[in-house]
Structure formats: C-alpha cells, structure tokens
C-alpha cells in the first residue's frame, strides 16, 4: 500500500529516513528519480542513509511505471519519493492513482519563488505542479509531521 508520496530534492535524508518513515510506519521506500537511478555512487549513498529494516528501491520514471502493477500487490507500507517536480509530473500523468503529494523540500534556485519554508518553485516547476493538479492530485507542503500543512495554491 502506498502510504505517502513526497517531492524532496534531498531524497532520503534525516527527515525522510527517520522522521517520516517512523511516523508513517513505512517498510519500503521507493525513490523515483531519473538522475539518482543512473548514478551508482548516489544509489550507494541512498542505500546507506535508509533506516535499518526498511527496503529501498531506486527507479527511473519509466522503470517505476513498469513496476507499478507489482508494487500495488506488495504487502509493504510504501513511501514514494521524487527528487524533482519534473519526474513527479511525468509519473503522475501516466499513473494518476496518486491522490496527494507532499512538497517537502525543493531547493532555491535562479528565478524561483518561495511558496513555503523550504519549497521554492521556478516557472518550470510551477508548470509541472499544474500538470500534477490537472491529474486530480492534491499538492500540499509540509516539512515534518509536526509542522503545519499548507496547501499549494497559484494566483489565477
């Protein structure tokens, strides 16, 4: 069962690996990130940063999409993490079963605007987010389970 879905440029780090994983009682983390899936060093680092006893898969968007029928049959409690809005939008447009996604950390960059404490979106990420919303997926921003949950809204 997919328990939660998050976009976080840091992928598996302290907040995800320990706070969210414990809070959600997760038994498997699935990272869906084209860049990380094609980088052996990053895959090794992600494996080292996951909590003991939690399984970790690292897939490209295409590989994850092909694996979803099997993922849906797993008995695990699953936490899906995307590294960027682009990969999240590509995935959700082809797998519209994701009903909500947490923007937990999106780095500040040239041309980006602050939407929440640690969520900065540039024009391309805003467009990705609108594509996600167009699929019927609700987007909220929340860094930790103990912090305020904020809705992502765009001015009309």
N, C-alpha and C positions, 0 to 999 in steps of 0.2 A: 504494500500500500504506500502510495506517495503521500507523505505526511506534510511536506513543505517544499517550496521552491523559492530560490533566492538568487539575486544577481549581486555578486561581490567580487570586485577586481582582485581581491587578495585570495580568492578561492578558499582553501582550507587553512585557516589561521586560528589563533586563540579563541576568538569569539565563536567562530563556526565549529571548530573542532571540539570545544569543551562546553561552552555555554549553551549554544543552540542544540547541539547533538544530545546533551544531557536533558535539556528542557523538553525536547520533542521525543525522547526515548528512542533515538534512531539506531538502527542496526546496520544500515548501509548508506554510504554517501556516494552519489553519482555526480561527478564533475563532468559537465558538458561544455567543452571549450576547445575549439579547433587548435589554438596555439599551444595550450598545455598538452593536448593529446599527441602532438607531433614533436614534443621536446622531452627526450629521455631524462635529462637532468631534472627538469621540473616535475616529471612524473615520480621520480625517485624522492624528491623533496616533499611532494604531497603525501606520498605513502608514509614518510617518516613523521609527518605532522598530524596524522589522523589518530584518534583515540584508540587505545588497545581494545580489541574485541569488536571493532566496527569495520565492516568490509568497505573497500573503496574501489570504484570503477572510474576510469577516466576515458571519456569518449569524445570523438569529433561529433558535430551535429548530425552528420549523415549516419554514422555508426549508431549513435543513440536512437535515432528514429527507427533504424532497422531492428534494434534490440527491444523496443517498447512492448511488443506482444509478450516477450519472455519476462520483461521487467514487471508487467502487470500481473503475472502469475506468481511472482516471488512472495514468500511469506514474510519478508523483511519489512521493517518500517523504514521508508526511504526519504532521504533529504537530497534534493537535486540542487546543484549549484552551478550557475553560469558565471563566466568571468566577465561577460560584457552583454550589453543590450542587443547588439547585432546577432550574436549566437542565440540569445533567448528568443528574439523575434523570429528568426529563421526556423527554430524548433517549434515554437508555439503555432506559427502559421500552418505547419504541417501536422501538428499534434495538438489540436485545440481543446483537449481534455483538461488542460491546466486552468483551474478556475481562479487562482490568485497567485501573485508573485510578490515577494518582498525585495525591494531595492535596499540592500543593507550597506553597501559601500561602493560608490562609483567615484573615481578619483577626479580631482580638479585638473582641468587642462585648458589650453588656449581656447577661448571662445565659449567656455562652459558657464552655466548659471547655477547658483546654489538653490536647491529645492528642499533640502533637509540638512541636518548636521553634517552628514558625510555623503550626501548624494548631490553630485554636480553633473548636469547634463548639457551637452552641446547640441547643436541643431540636429545632427545625425542621430543622436541618442533620443532626442525628443521624437523624431520621426519613427524610430524603432519602437518606442513606447506607445505611440499612437497605433502602430500596426498590432502590437500586443493587445491593446484595449479593443481594437476592432474585432479581435477574435473572441471577445467576451471575457477576457481575462482581466480581473481587477488587480490594480497595482497599488501597493502601499509601501511606505518607507518606515523601517524600524531597525535600529542598530542592534539592540539586545531585547530579550524577552521582557526585561524590567523597564525599558524605555517606552516613551509614548509612540503609539502607532499613528502615522499621519498618512492621509490619502494623497496620492499624486494627482494633481489637477493642473490643467493647462488653461491659460486665458483664451477665450474664444476670439 
